[in-house]
Amino acid sequence: MFIDTHAHLDFEDFNKDRDEIISRAATAGVGKIINVGANMAGSRASVDLAASYGSIYATVGIHPHDAQEATEENISEMSEMLKDGRVVAVGEIGLDYFKSKTSPALQKEAFVRQLNLARDHDLPVIIHTRDAEDDVMDILHRFKDLRAVIHFFSGSPEFALNAIESGLYVSFTGVITFKPRASGAGSGARYDHLREQIVNSIPIDRLMIETDCPFAAPTPYRGWRNEPAFVVEIARKLAEYRGVSLDVIEEATTANAEKFFNL
């Protein structure tokens, strides 16, 4: 069994065929899906999905682009949602300086509020970071008691090492199956030629896989709408990079996800 540790099946991209998408995931061997909240509406929808489908678990969180939503009232509502046994993490939360829609100061305030919320409920956190690694790690060092995963890892070898030394997990997406981009082609592109080195630097007991669907569909589905069934292709690429069988990656990433999210 595989686990897609980061999906957005609540997005309107899936409104016409959500049942079929979830059925295809099961057929592909994806037995569990973590549906991740990115704002208040998405968090509520994630909780509803987890109540409706046995294979889906929810998280609640406010993405840095929507940091203004991290009000006292909304944090209180999130705290109530976190009491649901099908809600397994706070996320996605963090900092994004690449396409900032909100100020760094507001993002940091929202990030810390939600880290405190996770600590209060003894739940792990899913971290979004883009061109903000130093500030993210500085803040996370104040919350060393929390389990955390760097979602959609696209950073440097140094950032990968820092994350591992700080006790974090690292999750990879379909981007690792793409051909390397030109170094100036966007956030993280300058590290594309180091993918294999970075993947192999992550201890196998800290490794997770995700689609981040509907985004970043892996090869051979690049350009399609991504979906949880495609997480198997990410696992296949990890197995190729690490020189092990697909079964090894399946077993390790599933065990890691089950431990991390307490499934």
ZATI-965179 format. One record per residue: x, y, z of N, C-alpha, C, O in turn; residue in one letter. Coordinates in steps of 0.1 Angstrom, whole numbers, padded with zeros to 4 digits, always signed. Example, Ala and Ser with C-alpha at 12.3 -4.5 7.8 and 13.67 -1.06 7.14 Angstrom:
REM ZATI-965179
+0132-0057+0078+0123-0045+0078+0132-0033+0078+0142-0033+0085A/+0128-0022+0071+0137-0011+0071+0129+0000+0079+0134+0011+0080S/
This chain:
REM ZATI-965179
+0008-0012+0000+0000+0000+0000+0009+0013+0000+0019+0013+0007M/+0005+0022-0008+0011+0035-0008+0002+0045-0001-0010+0043+0000F/+0008+0056+0004+0001+0067+0010+0005+0080+0003+0017+0084+0002I/-0005+0087-0002-0003+0101-0007-0004+0110+0004-0015+0112+0010D/+0007+0116+0009+0007+0124+0021+0003+0138+0019+0003+0146+0029T/+0000+0142+0007-0004+0156+0005-0012+0157-0008-0007+0157-0019H/-0025+0159-0007-0034+0160-0018-0044+0172-0015-0046+0175-0003A/-0050+0177-0025-0060+0187-0024-0073+0183-0032-0077+0190-0041H/-0078+0172-0028-0090+0167-0035-0102+0176-0032-0113+0174-0039L/-0101+0185-0023-0113+0195-0021-0113+0206-0032-0123+0213-0033D/-0102+0207-0040-0102+0217-0050-0113+0215-0060-0117+0203-0063F/-0118+0225-0067-0128+0224-0077-0124+0216-0089-0132+0212-0096E/-0111+0214-0091-0106+0206-0102-0112+0192-0102-0113+0186-0112D/-0116+0187-0090-0121+0174-0088-0136+0173-0087-0141+0162-0084F/-0143+0184-0088-0157+0184-0085-0165+0174-0094-0175+0169-0090N/-0160+0172-0107-0168+0164-0116-0166+0149-0115-0174+0141-0119K/-0155+0145-0109-0151+0131-0109-0144+0127-0096-0136+0118-0097D/-0147+0133-0085-0140+0130-0073-0141+0115-0069-0131+0109-0065R/-0152+0109-0070-0154+0095-0067-0145+0086-0075-0139+0077-0070D/-0144+0089-0088-0136+0081-0097-0121+0083-0094-0114+0073-0095E/-0117+0095-0090-0103+0097-0087-0100+0089-0075-0089+0083-0074I/-0108+0089-0065-0105+0081-0052-0105+0066-0055-0097+0059-0050I/-0114+0062-0064-0115+0048-0068-0102+0044-0076-0097+0033-0074S/-0097+0053-0085-0085+0050-0092-0073+0049-0083-0064+0040-0085R/-0073+0057-0072-0062+0056-0063-0062+0042-0056-0051+0036-0055A/-0073+0038-0052-0074+0024-0046-0069+0013-0055-0062+0004-0051A/-0073+0014-0068-0069+0004-0078-0054+0004-0080-0048-0006-0082T/-0048+0016-0079-0033+0018-0081-0026+0013-0068-0013+0013-0069A/-0032+0010-0057-0026+0006-0045-0024+0017-0035-0016+0015-0025G/-0030+0029-0037-0029+0040-0028-0040+0038-0018-0052+0042-0021V/-0037+0033-0006-0047+0030+0003-0052+0041+0012-0062+0040+0018G/-0043+0051+0014-0046+0062+0022-0042+0075+0016-0032+0076+0009K/-0050+0086+0018-0047+0099+0012-0048+0109+0023-0058+0109+0031I/-0039+0118+0025-0039+0129+0034-0044+0141+0026-0036+0147+0018I/-0056+0146+0029-0061+0158+0022-0058+0170+0030-0062+0171+0042N/-0051+0179+0024-0045+0190+0032-0052+0203+0030-0055+0208+0019V/-0056+0209+0041-0062+0222+0041-0052+0233+0039-0041+0233+0044G/-0056+0243+0030-0047+0254+0027-0053+0268+0031-0046+0278+0031A/-0065+0268+0035-0072+0280+0041-0084+0275+0049-0086+0263+0050N/-0092+0284+0054-0103+0280+0062-0113+0272+0054-0118+0262+0059M/-0117+0276+0042-0127+0269+0034-0121+0255+0031-0129+0245+0031A/-0109+0255+0027-0103+0242+0023-0101+0233+0035-0103+0220+0034G/-0099+0238+0047-0098+0230+0059-0112+0224+0062-0112+0212+0066S/-0122+0232+0061-0135+0227+0064-0139+0216+0054-0144+0205+0058R/-0135+0218+0041-0138+0208+0031-0130+0195+0033-0135+0184+0031A/-0118+0197+0038-0110+0185+0041-0116+0176+0052-0116+0164+0050S/-0121+0183+0062-0128+0175+0073-0140+0168+0067-0142+0157+0071V/-0147+0175+0059-0159+0168+0053-0155+0156+0044-0162+0146+0045D/-0145+0158+0036-0140+0146+0028-0136+0134+0037-0139+0123+0033L/-0129+0137+0048-0125+0126+0056-0136+0119+0063-0136+0107+0066A/-0147+0126+0065-0159+0120+0070-0167+0112+0060-0175+0103+0064A/-0164+0115+0047-0172+0108+0037-0165+0096+0030-0171+0088+0025S/-0151+0096+0031-0144+0085+0025-0134+0079+0035-0126+0086+0042Y/-0135+0066+0036-0127+0059+0045-0112+0059+0043-0104+0057+0052G/-0108+0062+0031-0093+0062+0028-0087+0076+0030-0075+0078+0029S/-0095+0086+0033-0091+0100+0034-0090+0104+0048-0099+0102+0056I/-0078+0111+0051-0076+0118+0064-0074+0132+0061-0070+0136+0050Y/-0077+0141+0071-0077+0155+0068-0066+0162+0076-0062+0157+0087A/-0062+0174+0071-0054+0183+0079-0061+0197+0078-0069+0199+0069T/-0059+0205+0088-0064+0219+0087-0052+0228+0089-0043+0226+0097V/-0053+0239+0081-0042+0249+0081-0044+0260+0072-0053+0260+0063G/-0036+0271+0074-0037+0283+0066-0024+0285+0059-0014+0288+0066I/-0024+0284+0046-0012+0286+0038-0007+0301+0039-0015+0310+0042H/+0006+0303+0038+0011+0317+0039+0005+0327+0030+0004+0339+0033P/+0000+0323+0018-0006+0332+0009-0019+0337+0015-0024+0348+0011H/-0025+0330+0025-0038+0334+0031-0036+0337+0046-0044+0335+0054D/-0024+0342+0049-0020+0344+0063-0030+0353+0070-0031+0352+0083A/-0036+0362+0063-0046+0371+0070-0057+0364+0076-0065+0369+0084Q/-0060+0351+0072-0070+0343+0078-0067+0338+0092-0076+0333+0098E/-0055+0339+0096-0051+0333+0109-0055+0342+0120-0047+0346+0129A/-0068+0345+0121-0073+0354+0132-0076+0346+0144-0076+0333+0144T/-0078+0352+0155-0082+0345+0167-0094+0337+0166-0095+0326+0171E/-0104+0342+0159-0116+0335+0157-0114+0322+0148-0119+0311+0152E/-0106+0323+0138-0104+0312+0129-0095+0301+0136-0097+0289+0135N/-0085+0306+0144-0077+0297+0151-0085+0289+0161-0083+0277+0163I/-0095+0295+0167-0104+0289+0176-0112+0278+0169-0114+0267+0174S/-0117+0281+0157-0124+0271+0149-0115+0260+0145-0120+0248+0146E/-0103+0263+0141-0094+0252+0138-0091+0243+0150-0090+0231+0148M/-0090+0249+0161-0088+0241+0173-0100+0231+0176-0097+0219+0180S/-0112+0235+0173-0123+0226+0174-0122+0215+0163-0125+0203+0166E/-0118+0218+0151-0117+0208+0140-0106+0198+0144-0107+0186+0140M/-0096+0202+0150-0085+0193+0154-0089+0182+0164-0081+0173+0166L/-0100+0184+0170-0105+0174+0180-0111+0162+0172-0113+0151+0179K/-0113+0163+0159-0119+0152+0151-0108+0142+0149-0097+0145+0145D/-0111+0129+0152-0101+0119+0151-0096+0116+0137-0085+0110+0135G/-0103+0121+0127-0099+0120+0113-0090+0131+0108-0085+0131+0097R/-0087+0141+0117-0078+0152+0114-0065+0149+0120-0064+0147+0133V/-0054+0148+0112-0042+0142+0117-0030+0151+0117-0019+0147+0121V/-0032+0164+0113-0021+0173+0113-0026+0187+0111-0037+0190+0108A/-0017+0196+0114-0019+0211+0111-0011+0214+0098+0002+0211+0098V/-0017+0219+0088-0010+0222+0076-0019+0224+0064-0031+0220+0065G/-0015+0230+0053-0001+0233+0052+0002+0248+0057-0006+0257+0054E/+0012+0249+0064+0016+0262+0070+0030+0265+0067+0038+0256+0064I/+0034+0278+0069+0048+0281+0067+0051+0295+0061+0043+0304+0065G/+0061+0296+0053+0065+0309+0047+0067+0308+0032+0073+0298+0028L/+0063+0318+0025+0066+0318+0010+0070+0332+0006+0061+0341+0006D/+0082+0334+0002+0087+0347-0002+0089+0347-0017+0094+0357-0023Y/+0085+0336-0024+0087+0335-0039+0076+0343-0046+0079+0351-0054F/+0064+0341-0042+0052+0348-0048+0044+0353-0036+0032+0349-0035K/+0050+0361-0028+0043+0366-0016+0031+0374-0019+0031+0384-0026S/+0019+0369-0014+0007+0377-0015+0004+0384-0001-0004+0392-0001K/+0012+0380+0009+0011+0387+0022+0025+0390+0027+0035+0384+0022T/+0026+0399+0036+0039+0404+0041+0046+0393+0049+0039+0384+0055S/+0059+0392+0049+0067+0383+0057+0063+0383+0072+0062+0373+0078P/+0061+0395+0077+0057+0397+0091+0044+0390+0094+0042+0383+0104A/+0034+0392+0085+0021+0386+0087+0022+0370+0086+0016+0363+0093L/+0030+0366+0076+0032+0352+0074+0038+0345+0087+0034+0335+0091Q/+0048+0352+0092+0055+0347+0104+0045+0346+0116+0045+0336+0124K/+0037+0356+0118+0027+0356+0128+0017+0344+0127+0014+0337+0137E/+0012+0342+0115+0003+0331+0112+0010+0318+0114+0004+0309+0120A/+0022+0317+0110+0030+0304+0111+0031+0301+0126+0028+0289+0130F/+0036+0310+0134+0038+0307+0148+0025+0304+0155+0024+0295+0164V/+0014+0311+0152+0001+0308+0158-0003+0294+0155-0008+0287+0164R/-0001+0289+0143-0005+0276+0140+0005+0265+0145+0000+0254+0148Q/+0017+0268+0147+0026+0259+0154+0022+0257+0168+0023+0246+0174L/+0018+0268+0175+0014+0267+0188+0001+0259+0189-0001+0251+0199N/-0008+0260+0179-0020+0252+0179-0016+0237+0178-0022+0229+0184L/-0007+0234+0169-0003+0220+0168+0003+0215+0181+0000+0203+0185A/+0011+0223+0187+0017+0219+0200+0006+0216+0210+0006+0207+0218R/-0004+0225+0211-0015+0224+0220-0023+0210+0218-0028+0204+0228D/-0024+0206+0205-0031+0194+0202-0022+0182+0200-0027+0171+0197H/-0009+0183+0202+0001+0172+0200-0001+0166+0187-0002+0154+0186D/-0001+0174+0176-0002+0170+0163+0010+0174+0154+0016+0184+0157L/+0013+0167+0144+0024+0171+0135+0020+0182+0126+0009+0186+0125P/+0030+0188+0119+0028+0199+0110+0034+0196+0097+0044+0190+0095V/+0027+0202+0086+0031+0201+0072+0036+0215+0068+0028+0224+0069I/+0048+0215+0065+0055+0228+0062+0056+0232+0047+0062+0224+0040I/+0051+0243+0044+0053+0249+0031+0064+0259+0032+0063+0269+0040H/+0074+0258+0024+0085+0268+0024+0090+0271+0010+0093+0261+0002T/+0091+0283+0006+0095+0286-0008+0104+0299-0006+0098+0310-0003R/+0116+0298-0009+0126+0309-0008+0125+0315+0006+0128+0327+0007D/+0123+0307+0016+0122+0312+0030+0128+0302+0040+0124+0302+0051A/+0137+0294+0035+0142+0283+0043+0148+0287+0056+0146+0281+0067E/+0156+0298+0056+0163+0302+0068+0153+0307+0079+0154+0303+0090D/+0143+0314+0075+0133+0319+0084+0125+0308+0089+0121+0307+0101D/+0121+0298+0081+0114+0287+0085+0121+0279+0095+0115+0275+0105V/+0134+0276+0093+0141+0268+0102+0144+0276+0115+0144+0270+0126M/+0146+0289+0115+0147+0296+0127+0135+0295+0136+0136+0294+0148D/+0123+0296+0130+0111+0294+0137+0109+0280+0142+0105+0278+0154I/+0112+0270+0134+0110+0256+0138+0119+0252+0149+0115+0244+0157L/+0130+0258+0150+0140+0255+0161+0134+0259+0175+0138+0255+0185H/+0123+0268+0174+0117+0271+0187+0106+0261+0190+0099+0262+0201R/+0103+0251+0181+0093+0241+0183+0098+0227+0180+0093+0220+0173F/+0110+0225+0187+0117+0212+0184+0109+0200+0189+0112+0189+0185K/+0099+0202+0197+0090+0191+0202+0080+0186+0191+0074+0176+0193D/+0078+0194+0181+0068+0190+0171+0074+0181+0160+0086+0183+0156L/+0066+0172+0155+0070+0164+0143+0066+0173+0131+0055+0179+0131R/+0075+0174+0121+0073+0183+0110+0078+0176+0097+0088+0169+0098A/+0072+0179+0086+0076+0175+0073+0077+0187+0064+0069+0195+0063V/+0088+0187+0056+0090+0197+0046+0083+0192+0034+0088+0183+0027I/+0072+0198+0030+0064+0193+0019+0069+0199+0006+0075+0210+0005H/+0068+0191-0005+0072+0195-0018+0087+0200-0018+0090+0211-0022F/+0096+0191-0013+0110+0196-0012+0116+0199-0025+0115+0191-0034F/+0121+0211-0026+0128+0215-0038+0140+0224-0035+0145+0232-0043S/+0145+0222-0023+0156+0231-0018+0170+0225-0021+0172+0216-0029G/+0180+0231-0014+0194+0228-0016+0198+0216-0008+0191+0212+0001S/+0209+0210-0011+0215+0199-0003+0217+0204+0012+0215+0196+0021P/+0221+0216+0013+0223+0222+0027+0210+0222+0035+0210+0219+0047E/+0199+0226+0028+0186+0227+0035+0181+0213+0038+0176+0211+0049F/+0184+0203+0029+0180+0189+0032+0187+0184+0045+0181+0178+0053A/+0200+0187+0045+0208+0183+0057+0203+0190+0069+0202+0183+0080L/+0201+0203+0069+0196+0210+0080+0183+0204+0085+0181+0203+0097N/+0174+0201+0076+0161+0195+0080+0163+0182+0087+0156+0180+0097A/+0171+0173+0081+0173+0160+0087+0180+0162+0101+0176+0155+0110I/+0190+0170+0102+0197+0172+0115+0187+0178+0125+0189+0176+0137E/+0177+0185+0121+0167+0191+0130+0156+0181+0133+0146+0185+0140S/+0156+0169+0128+0146+0159+0131+0134+0159+0122+0124+0152+0126G/+0134+0166+0111+0123+0167+0102+0122+0156+0092+0132+0149+0090L/+0111+0154+0087+0108+0145+0075+0109+0153+0062+0107+0166+0063Y/+0111+0147+0051+0112+0153+0038+0103+0146+0029+0103+0133+0028V/+0095+0153+0021+0085+0147+0012+0088+0152-0002+0090+0164-0005S/+0088+0143-0012+0091+0146-0026+0078+0144-0034+0069+0136-0031F/+0078+0152-0045+0066+0152-0054+0071+0148-0068+0082+0143-0070T/+0062+0149-0078+0064+0145-0092+0075+0153-0098+0080+0149-0109G/+0079+0164-0092+0090+0173-0098+0103+0164-0100+0111+0167-0109V/+0105+0155-0091+0118+0147-0092+0118+0138-0104+0128+0133-0108I/+0106+0137-0111+0106+0129-0124+0108+0138-0136+0109+0132-0147T/+0108+0151-0134+0110+0160-0146+0124+0161-0150+0133+0158-0143F/+0126+0165-0163+0140+0168-0167+0144+0181-0160+0136+0190-0157K/+0157+0182-0157+0162+0194-0150+0159+0206-0158+0160+0207-0170P/+0155+0217-0151+0152+0229-0157+0164+0238-0158+0175+0235-0152R/+0163+0249-0166+0174+0259-0166+0175+0265-0152+0165+0266-0145A/+0187+0268-0148+0189+0272-0134+0181+0284-0130+0178+0286-0118S/+0177+0293-0139+0170+0305-0136+0155+0303-0138+0147+0313-0139G/+0150+0291-0140+0136+0288-0144+0126+0288-0133+0114+0284-0135A/+0130+0293-0121+0120+0293-0110+0126+0289-0097+0137+0284-0097G/+0118+0290-0087+0123+0286-0073+0128+0272-0073+0120+0263-0077S/+0140+0270-0068+0145+0256-0067+0152+0250-0079+0158+0240-0078G/+0150+0257-0091+0155+0251-0103+0170+0249-0103+0175+0240-0110A/+0177+0258-0096+0192+0257-0096+0197+0244-0089+0209+0241-0090R/+0188+0237-0082+0192+0225-0076+0188+0212-0083+0190+0201-0079Y/+0181+0214-0095+0176+0202-0102+0187+0192-0106+0184+0180-0105D/+0198+0197-0109+0209+0187-0113+0214+0180-0101+0222+0170-0103H/+0210+0183-0089+0215+0177-0077+0204+0168-0071+0205+0163-0060L/+0193+0165-0079+0182+0158-0073+0186+0144-0067+0182+0141-0056R/+0193+0137-0075+0197+0123-0071+0205+0124-0058+0203+0116-0049E/+0214+0133-0057+0222+0135-0045+0213+0138-0033+0215+0133-0022Q/+0204+0147-0035+0195+0152-0024+0186+0140-0020+0185+0138-0008I/+0180+0133-0029+0171+0122-0026+0179+0112-0018+0174+0106-0008V/+0191+0109-0022+0199+0098-0015+0205+0103-0002+0209+0095+0006N/+0204+0116+0001+0209+0121+0014+0198+0120+0025+0202+0121+0037S/+0186+0117+0021+0175+0116+0031+0175+0102+0037+0173+0092+0029I/+0177+0100+0050+0175+0086+0055+0162+0081+0052+0152+0088+0052P/+0161+0068+0049+0149+0062+0044+0138+0062+0054+0126+0061+0051I/+0141+0064+0067+0131+0065+0077+0126+0079+0079+0118+0081+0088D/+0130+0088+0071+0125+0102+0071+0119+0106+0058+0116+0118+0055R/+0116+0097+0049+0112+0099+0035+0097+0097+0034+0092+0087+0038L/+0091+0107+0027+0077+0105+0023+0074+0109+0009+0083+0116+0003M/+0063+0105+0004+0059+0109-0010+0045+0115-0010+0037+0113-0002I/+0043+0124-0020+0031+0131-0022+0029+0135-0036+0038+0136-0044E/+0016+0138-0039+0013+0143-0053+0012+0158-0053+0015+0165-0062T/+0007+0164-0042+0003+0178-0041-0008+0181-0052-0008+0192-0058D/-0015+0170-0056-0025+0172-0066-0035+0183-0063-0039+0184-0052C/-0039+0190-0073-0039+0187-0088-0026+0192-0095-0025+0192-0107P/-0016+0196-0087-0004+0202-0093+0007+0191-0095+0007+0181-0090F/+0017+0195-0104+0029+0188-0106+0028+0173-0108+0034+0165-0102A/+0020+0169-0118+0018+0155-0122+0032+0150-0127+0039+0156-0134A/+0035+0138-0122+0048+0132-0126+0048+0127-0140+0038+0125-0146P/+0060+0126-0145+0062+0119-0158+0058+0104-0156+0062+0098-0145T/+0050+0098-0164+0046+0102-0178+0033+0110-0179+0028+0110-0190P/+0028+0115-0168+0016+0123-0168+0017+0138-0168+0008+0145-0166Y/+0029+0142-0170+0032+0157-0169+0023+0165-0178+0021+0161-0190R/+0017+0175-0173+0008+0183-0181-0007+0179-0179-0016+0187-0182G/-0009+0168-0172-0022+0164-0169-0026+0170-0155-0017+0175-0148W/-0038+0169-0151-0042+0171-0138-0037+0160-0129-0039+0148-0132R/-0030+0163-0119-0024+0153-0110-0035+0146-0101-0045+0152-0099N/-0032+0134-0097-0042+0127-0088-0034+0117-0079-0023+0113-0083E/-0040+0113-0068-0033+0104-0059-0027+0091-0065-0017+0086-0061P/-0034+0085-0075-0029+0073-0081-0015+0075-0087-0007+0065-0087A/-0012+0087-0090+0001+0090-0097+0013+0090-0087+0025+0090-0091F/+0010+0089-0074+0021+0089-0064+0030+0077-0066+0042+0077-0062V/+0025+0066-0072+0033+0054-0074+0045+0058-0083+0056+0052-0082V/+0043+0067-0093+0054+0071-0102+0065+0078-0094+0077+0077-0098E/+0061+0086-0084+0071+0092-0076+0079+0082-0068+0092+0083-0067I/+0072+0072-0062+0079+0062-0055+0089+0054-0065+0100+0050-0061A/+0084+0052-0077+0092+0045-0087+0105+0052-0090+0116+0046-0091R/+0104+0066-0091+0116+0074-0093+0126+0073-0081+0138+0073-0083K/+0120+0074-0069+0129+0073-0057+0136+0060-0057+0148+0059-0053L/+0129+0049-0060+0136+0036-0061+0147+0036-0071+0158+0030-0068A/+0145+0042-0082+0155+0043-0092+0167+0050-0087+0179+0046-0089E/+0165+0062-0081+0176+0070-0076+0184+0063-0065+0196+0064-0065Y/+0177+0056-0057+0183+0049-0045+0188+0035-0048+0195+0029-0040R/+0185+0030-0060+0190+0017-0064+0184+0006-0056+0191-0004-0053G/+0171+0007-0053+0164-0003-0045+0151-0007-0053+0148+0000-0063V/+0144-0017-0048+0131-0020-0054+0120-0011-0051+0121-0004-0040S/+0110-0011-0059+0098-0003-0056+0092-0007-0043+0087+0001-0035L/+0092-0020-0040+0087-0025-0027+0094-0019-0015+0087-0017-0005D/+0107-0017-0016+0114-0011-0005+0109+0003-0002+0106+0007+0009V/+0107+0011-0013+0102+0025-0011+0087+0025-0006+0084+0032+0002I/+0079+0016-0012+0065+0015-0007+0065+0012+0008+0058+0018+0015E/+0072+0002+0012+0072-0002+0026+0077+0009+0035+0071+0012+0045E/+0088+0015+0031+0094+0026+0040+0085+0038+0041+0082+0043+0051A/+0081+0043+0029+0073+0056+0029+0059+0054+0036+0054+0063+0042T/+0054+0042+0034+0041+0039+0041+0043+0039+0056+0035+0045+0064T/+0053+0032+0061+0056+0031+0075+0059+0045+0081+0054+0048+0092A/+0066+0053+0073+0069+0066+0078+0057+0075+0079+0055+0082+0089N/+0048+0074+0069+0036+0082+0070+0027+0078+0081+0021+0086+0088A/+0026+0065+0083+0017+0060+0094+0022+0064+0107+0015+0067+0116E/+0036+0064+0109+0041+0069+0121+0040+0084+0123+0036+0088+0134K/+0043+0091+0112+0042+0106+0113+0028+0111+0117+0026+0119+0125F/+0018+0105+0109+0004+0110+0111-0003+0102+0121-0015+0105+0124F/+0003+0092+0127-0003+0084+0137-0016+0077+0132-0027+0078+0138N/-0015+0071+0120-0026+0065+0113-0030+0051+0119-0039+0045+0114L/
